[in-house]
Every structure is written in structure tokens, then in C-alpha cells.
Amino acid sequence: MRTSGVLNIIGKLLILISIVLLTPIPFSLYFDDGMVHVFLYCALIGAALGSGIVACFVPDKDLGFRDGFAVVVLSWLGLAFLGSLPYYLCGKMPCYVDCFFESMSGFTTTGSTVLSEVEILPPSILFWRATTHWIGGMGIIVLSLAIMPLLGVGGTQLFQAEMPGPTKDRLAPRIQDTARILWAVYLLFTVIEIVLLLLGGMSFYDAICHAFASLATGGFSTHTASAAHYNTSYIHYVLIVFMFLAGVNFSLHHKALMSGKLSDYWNNEEFRLYLLLIVGTTIFIMGVNLTHEVYKSFSLALRDTLFQVVSIVTTTGFGTADFDQWPPSCKMLLVTLMFIGGCAGSTGGGIKVVRILLFFKYARLQLHNLVHPRAVGTIKLGNQKVPKEVMIAILGFFALYIAFFLLASLAVTALDVDLLTGVTAVIATLNNIGPGLNEVGPARHFGNLPGLAKVVLSICMLAGRLELYTLVVLLTPDFWRMARKPVLRWQFKNDKADVNRI
């Protein structure tokens, strides 16, 4: 690993986020919440830290995939640290572990919170909370590649290490152009949603925060009651539509926008399964809720059920109802959806629909081979043959996922957390959902969990956002065995001077 080049890029990313830390200041001035100095301090800390790292370590133009893994993981940890400072310095969250948990939850678009009342935070801090969602939704590395050509070195490696899904779609020959296209579509949808929410009667401030949270599939709201604070069908259905869109592959959005054909969506096999899961689950849960008289109004049952199904399958975590009070079969189905998540290339978390689809295709092929041993079968996604390497990677991902899930669940429940709370807390954080069940249900929070449990769950959030491999590979001895000693700039200059003298 080229340590100097990795640290140099992390320094540049810290400088970038320091600039973003200034964006809540206009809201602080408007609401007069007295937080201007907090964001100025945090921006200065980040800029000083980032500039110091850039000044010390020599950039490297030959970054490889090993370096890409290190940049992504270490930069996300650095951003979570820097993003936690406004929470800590505002004085409303005195425990730093809680601040780090909230920051990691924001950047990874998990939406789990330690706050029993969201409104205790000043408006500008809540805006920063929503902004961490929006930045983390498409990915800080992808953002950096889009607007910082300096990070174009090793861009493919960084892109591959951060973007979710078993395959990465390149929409343009240059990886920077692909990043710009993805962020352009993301920004377009965000603006459209803000306008539609404004038309529904939301304030400009709330519209921005909820658009950031729904497009990023994050789920942080400016109200403790979440989306239920706005008890209007119009706003709920607008959020449903954009949560649904956020759970779709953004490369597919770009393709449909460029061609002007909605059929491009239907022709995609992953999208069809994604839509079928939502429709089928909604019908089943709504039927059970009506049968058990959880709802007496068909329209309300449809709205709440569809909202929660889309919110869970896209891993957004917004709530309009306390689904922890629904019948057991409904809760079981929602927990299953937590594992599945959205489509590959979306802002959603979870295992991803395409992996589930290919896994069952592989299982069906194995059953076919048992009956017809001499048959030579292939697995196809749409009209494309799936390479053997991709299937091996998917099966390896499932094995790693199960092992990580079991170890994390064991660690949390070992800290005197009851089984239902502990296991669903891991499910909620590992899949970047937000709420779980019981003590971490949609009407409760993570604040009462032990501090060490919050640390474990923070690791789960990062592992889920980076899809396990990127994080776990850094824990292997082989990764660090070939790491190079960092080269400081003054050492580099001295070495060049020696070479010139020779």
C-alpha cells in the first residue's frame, strides 16, 4: 500500500468536507440559534487537519486497488470524526460516543439515532444532520471524483471500492465523468423533490432536509415523529415516490432520462423484482393489518403500509406508523425486507436485489444440475451472461455477511442487550435501515444502549455502507504486509536533491 498517497488524498477530502461544514451557517443566521461559531470552529479544525496532512505527505500517481480500499475506509472514518464535532460542540450531546454514532449514522445513510427528541438540536445542527445523509448517499469518494480532478489519480480504484453492488456501471469512458453524471441525476431528483414538498406546504428548511434524507435513503427528520409529523397524503406519497426512485440503480435512471423511454425500467430484470417485492409485500401486509383491524380505513391502511414497505426496502427508515405494533407476520416480513435492501447502484443499503436474484438463479441451476448432471447451464441477468467470477464474489459476500452478522449480534447481546433488541439493532445498522424492533423500534431510539454496543453498531453501519469487503479486507494481515512506509515531503525533497547531485 502506498501510504503517502493514501494519506494525501484523505487530507484533500477533509479539506472538502471543511467547506461543506460552512453550509449550515446561513440557516444558523436565519434561525438565530447561535451555532455560527461552532461550524466555523469545525471547518477550521478540518481545514487545518487536512492541510497539515497534504503538506506532510507526498501524493502518489500510481494508486492501486489496495490503496483504494484504504482511502475509502479511512476517509469515511475521518469524515465521521469531523462530522461528529458539531454535535459535540453544540453542547446538546455531551457524550462523544453518541456524537460519533449520530455522525456515522448520517454519513452512512443509516438513520439510527440516539436522540429521544430530535427538536432539542438547533435547526442548523439538524440541517448538518440531513446534509451528512445527502453527501453520504451517493458517496463522498464519488463526489470528490466529480468535483476534484486532483483525485482522478486512482479514480477507478476508489470508485470500485465505494460504490454499492456486485458490478459497477461506467456511464462514460472517464471515471470522473461517470461520477459527474451520477451526481447530476442525484441533484436533479433532489431539486424536483424539494419543489414538490414546497407545493405540499412544507417550509423551505424542512423540504430541503426531508429531500436530502429521502433521496439518500437516510431517514433523519427534523421532527421526532418523523414523516408522521406531516399527516397529509400528498407529502407522504411524494416521499414514497422519491424513496422508491432512490432505491433504483442511478445508472438506470440516467439511461431512461437520456432515452426518454420508461420501458428501460421495465426491461431491467432487477427493477422488475424490486417492484414486485414492494407490490406483493404491500398487498400482504395491508391485508393482514385490515384483517386484524389495525386499520379500519382502506386508504389509510394502503398509505401507511406502502410507506413503511418502501421505507424499509429502500433502507430509508422514515416512519408514519409504529410497525413494531403490527402483527408478528408483518414484522417478520419487514425484517426480511431489511436484509434485501434496494437495487445495486442505488443509495439504499442491504444485500441488494440483484444479489438475491442471482443467488436464487444459482440455486435453481444447482437443482437443475442434480436432475441433469451432464447439462451445461449458464446464469443470465437480462440478456447478459453473468461471469463466473461475479457469482463467486456474490457467494463469498453471503458467507461473509452471515459471519459478520452473527459476530456483531453476539457482541451486542453480550453487553446485556436483550435478544430481539440486539439482533434487530445489528440488522438495522448493518443494512443501513435506521429503526429495529423492541427498544430500538421506530418509536424509540438507540440512546439507551451501552456505549460499547454503539461502537459495535457504528462499525456495522460502515461495514454495511461499504458492503463488507472494503472494510474487512483492511483487517487481514496480508493487506498491511506490503504497506510502504509513508514518505514526508521534506524527505522526498532531500531524496531528489541527492539524486540530482549524483
Order of alpha helices (4+ residues) and beta strands (2+ residues): alpha-alpha-alpha-alpha-alpha-alpha-alpha-alpha-alpha-alpha-alpha-alpha-alpha-alpha-alpha-alpha-alpha-beta-beta-alpha-alpha-alpha-alpha-alpha-alpha
